[in-house]
């Protein structure tokens, strides 16, 4: 059996709760974008979830909890997966410098929600995948540095002393001790900011697209939030 | 099982500018879960988690060849998955996936995963 730890989860966030709570209020709805990144993330998460729920409802499906205690039956879940994430050929594809080819479908409720929010799901996909993996790219580049290679050699000798077979997977305690003793952790801490800065400069165009489309999505999400509030207010009156 | 690059795939990977043909087969990964398969294109034995795992079991550790994030987004939900090459999120992060994103092909970083964690972002 796999060791599964349930994700730390927060209850419905303030933004979502506010949508519900203001349903009966008489205050006018306003489409404002919050200033803090955390509140912005919450606004985007609420909007995407709202759009996905509506899309699923049109297909006679409901969105389960983020990580349901009891997963739905396989056949039922496959229908839900198809509705959520799409089917058929994967129209979106981007190969990263790390060698991973990330793909996604353009159909499905998640894709439809992103199209609604970001306005261009193809441009958003390329920007999001690139920006989300800047750190992975920086860490991959770090490995070409002679100081990193030397530290990694010391780490390997630490994890597999001479005369003893190298363990297939050193235990976490051994790995952590060897990271310290080999200096690998220090080398990583020194090199990563440098490599990350270089990668960010290299991917400046995608970073700019990411910011531009996120700004667009925040405005759209705020409009949706205000619209939902107004609609709920009207329904209640 | 290790993935063996075919000559054609290797050429495609090296040329970089060409669009790779992505598999049409669906990645069967339960809603709300992160999945990894022992073979490319979502084949072979699958491991899936709705939560974090700091030390993948031996049969899937360093034999992972394709991945899918079928997490469900929402406000305050950790819906991105970070995959690491060492236990307990150590070593380099090899890939970070948002919900709906999948990797069925990996030219260079195959069979490297040892742990993963869900996060608000990458």
Interface residues (C-beta under 8 A of the other chain):
Chain A: X2 X3 X4 X5 X6 X7 X8 X9 X10 X11 X12 X13 X14 X15 X16 X41 X42 X43 X45 X46 X48 X49 X52 X63 X64 X65 X66 X67 X68 X71 X72 X77 X78 X80 X81 X82 X84 X85 X86 X87 X88 X89 X90 X93 X95 X96 X98 X99 X100 X101 X102 X103 X104 X105 X108 X110 X111 X128 X129 X131 X132 X133 X134 X135 X136 X139 X140 X142 X143 X168 X169 X171 X172 X175 X176 X179
Chain B: X13 X16 X19 X20 X22 X23 X24 X26 X28 X29 X30 X31 X32 X33 X47 X48 X49 X50 X51 X52 X53 X54 X55 X57 X58 X61 X62 X70 X71 X72 X73 X74 X75 X76 X77 X78 X79 X80 X86 X87 X88 X90 X92 X93 X94 X95 X96 X97 X98 X99 X100 X101 X102 X103 X104 X105 X106 X107 X108 X109 X110 X114 X118 X120 X121 X122
